[in-house]
Amino acid sequence: MAQAWRCSGLRWTADGPVLRWAGGRGSALTWGKRVAFGVTEGGVRTCVGARGNACPIRAVVSGRSTGARCEECARLDRAHSVAADTIADDPRPYHVYLAWFGPGMTKVGITALERGSARLLEQGAVAFSWLGVGPLMAARRTEELLRAALGVPDRIPYADKRAVRAALPGSAAERAAEVEGLHARAVGLGGWPESLERASCQVVDHVEAFGLTGLAELTGLASAVGAVSELVAGGVVGGELVAAAGPDLHLAVEDGRGNEPGGGRSVVVLDTRLMTGWELVPVGDGGLTVPVREFKGAKESAGVQDGLF
């Protein structure tokens, strides 16, 4: 019987995306790599627990949940989250940033200074700039000030990010323009906390890091046609990695359209958060047998190891 693996999520490193597995191992992901795995027959998806602790009842959770936590573990995890604004005494300095995901889609947020730009990669930010740095509560107050004054949100759904990813401006300058404009407006506002040091606008572009440059040339298709909606027991996912952004892997999968552009392949997005909680096993040249939600307007798509891949 093939060795089963449990995914603990996608992490971004200086060298690119890495799938992490229970036990601490990782699978580095590079463009062109074959990603193929199956869900164990008869398996169920169980809660991943919270704050490094296993779920005490190993609760069964929905295949569509990106959190893979039962109600109680989700509450516990949220109770210790900076993002939920439940921690006020964290002594670490925090960055305030503007993150851009596509035309008309910019958010303001904060992240611990020690994390660098990892949070922006994890969110799938196509471009970003720091706004300032300071104590947690000062960063929080600045975030709220800018959200209200600039009319930008503090969170954007992943589905919306995916929808605009296929229609990004072609040049880094075009992608930076909206961030630069909002940054200029932000630093001109009054009411910033005195303890927060403002930062000059230096837009960082992640298109190359995400592999989005030349995606159409690699696949013959300009965008993904759909996204995996859930994994199911006995289901298989298999495709060539052509890009990644945030938790999403963009996989070129066979679709039977051999005479059309793309050589009979379509791009489908796999949110790696859907992989957690399942027991996964290696497969050979498997295709795609899990449910896929087609994007609106998209074409119809059709041994012992160091890691699963």
N, C-alpha and C positions, 0 to 999 in steps of 0.2 A: 504493500500500500504506500502511495506517495506521501511524503512528509507534508503535514499541514502547517500553514503559516498564518499568523495574525498580524494584520497591518495596524500600525499605530499612527499613520498619517504621513503626509508629504511635508518635508522640510526643505527650506532653501538654504544653500551654502554658497560660499564664494565661487565654487566650481559648478553650481547649478542645482537642480532639484534632486532630492534623494528620498526614496520611499523608506520609511523606518518600519522595523518589525519588532514584535514583542521579543525581549531578550537583548535588544540594543543593536542588532545588525541593521545594515542599510544597503539599499540597492541604488547606486548612482544611475541617473537617467540621462541619456544623451540622444540627440536627434538621430533618427534612423533606427534606434533600438527597438527590437521586437518586445512588446509588452503582451504577455499571454498568461492567463490564469483561469482556473475554474473554481466554483463554489462547491463545497462538499455536498454530495447527494444526501438528501434528507436532513441537511443541517439547518440550524436556526441562527438568527442573529441575536447575540446577547449583549447586554449593557457593558460598556467599557469601563464603568466606574468613574471616580472623580478624584482629582488631586493626587494621582498616583496610587489610589486605593481601589481594590477590586470591588465590584458590586456585591454586596453581601448575599443577595438572593439570585444573582445571575439572571436578572429579568430579561425576558424576550422583548426586543424593540422592533419598531417598524423598519422595513427595508428602505423606505423613502427618507428616513430621518438622517440629516447630515451630522447631528450631534452624537448619535448612537448611545444615548443615555436614557435611563428610565427617569421618571419624574423626580424621584428623590435624589438621585445622583446629579441630575441637571441642576436642581436647586442648590445642592452643596457646592458644585463647581462654580455656579454663578455667584454664590455668596463670598467667594474669595477672588473675584475678578476685578481688575482695575477697570476693564471696559464697562462693567456694570456700575461703576462709581460707588463701590461698597468699601473701598480701602482709602483711608485718608491719611494714614501715618507712614506711608512708604517714604523712606528717606532718600531714595535714588532721584537723580535729576531726570527730567523728561523733556523730550522733543515735542514741539507742536509742528504739525506739517499740513500741507495741502497735497492731496493725492488726486490725480486725474486718470479717469478710466476711458474716456472718449468724449466727443463733442457734447458740451452741456452737462457733463457728468463729473463734477469735482466735489470732494468731501474734505472736511477738516477733521483732524484726529490727533491723538497723542501716542507716544511710544517711549519706553524707557531708553535713555541715552545709550546704555550699554548694549542694546540690541542692534544699534546701527540701523541699516535699511532693511533688515530681515522682515519686519512687520509689513513694509510696503510690498515686498515680493510676495509674501503670504496672502496679501489682499488682492493681488493681481493688478496693482497700480501700474499703469502704462508709463506715467511720468509723475514726478513729485518734486517738491522743494520744501526744505525746512523753513519754518517761520520764526522759531525761537526756541530757547531752552531755559529751564528753570525748575523749581520745586513742583511736586505733583499738583498741589492745590492751585498754584499760580498757572500751571499749564491747563488745568481744568477750567479755570475762570477765563483764560484766553480763548480756549476752544469754544466756550459758550458765547463769549463776546463776538467772535468772528462768525459763528454759525448764525447768530441773529442779525448781525450787521451786513454780512455778505450774502445772506440767503442761501447758504450751502448746508447740506445735511452732515451728520456725523456718521452716517452709515448708508451704504448702497447695496441692495440685494445682488447676490452673485448672478442671478438670472439676467439682470439688467446689464451687468458688466459683460456677460457673454454676448448679449444681443448687439452691442456696439463694437465688439472686438474685431469684427469682420470689415468695418467701414472706417478704419482709423486714417487720419491724414497721412500722406506719404512721407513728409519730412519731419525731422526732429524739431525744427523751428516752429512748424505749424502745430505740432503736438504740445509745444511748450507755451504757446501764446496765451492760452486761457489761464494757466497757472501764473504766468508773469503778470497778467492783468489783475488777477485777484490778490496776488502778493503785494502789488503796489497799493491797492486799495486798503489792504489789511494794515500795512505798516503806517498808513496815513490816519488810522483811527486813533482816537483818544481812548483812555480807559484801560490801557494795558497794565497789568500788575507790575510794580516797580522791580520785583524780584525776577522777572522773566526777561532774559537777554534776547533782543531781536536778532534775527539772522538775515543776511543779504540773500537775494533770490539767486539760487543756483539750481536750475532744473536738471534732474537726473532722468534719463530716458531708459526704459526697460524693454523696448521692442526687441533689441538684439538678444538680451538675456532670456527673454521668453521664447525666442525662436520664431517670432512673428514675421521677421523680415524674410521675404522670399517664400512664405508659406504657399502662396498660390502656385509658384513655379515648382515647388516640391511635389505638390499633390495634383496640380491641374485644376484645382478648385479654389475659389476665392474665400470660402468660409465653411464653417461647420454646418452640417445639415440638421443636427439634433444632438441631444444629450441623453446619456443613460439615466433613466429615472429611478432605477433601483436594481440591486443585485437580487438573485433568487437562487434557492437551493438547486444545484445541478447546472446552473447557468455558466456560460463561458464568455470571457472577454478576450479578444485578440486583435492586435493591430500594430502598426508602425508608429512610433512616437514622432510627430512632426513639429509639435510646439507644446508649451506648458505655460500656464499663468495662474498665480495663486494656487488653489488646490486642484486646478483643472489640468488634465492631460488631454491633448488633442491627438486623437489616434486616427490614422488612415486605415480604413477597413474595407474589405472586399464587398462590393454591392451588386456584382453581376452585370454592370453596365460597361462591358469590355470595349465597346465601340465609341464610347463617349469620352470627353475630356476627363483626365484623371486616371485613364487606363483601367476603368472598372472599380475605382475606389471612391469612397466618400470620407469626409472627416466627421468624426463623432467625438463629443466631449465626454470624458469620464471625470466626475467629481470624486477625487480620491477619498473624501470624507465618507462616501457610501461604502467603501471597502472595510472600514473598521467594524469590529464586532462579529465578522464572519471568519470561518476557517477556510483558507484558500489553498489550492493545490496547483502545482505546475501542470501545464498541458502542452501539447505539441504545437501544431499549426492551427489551433482553434480559431473560429471566426467570432461572431457576435450573436449570442443567443439570449441576451437579457433584454428587458423592455427598454425601448428608446423613445423619447418624446421628441417628435419632429419640431424644428423651429418654424415659426410662422413664415411662410413664403419660401421655405427651403425646398430643394428637390427631395423626392422620396428616397430614402436611403435603404437602403437595404442593410532518483538516486539521492544522496546527501549533497546539499548545496549551501553556498554562503548566503543565498537569498532566493526569493521566488523566481526572479528573472535572471 
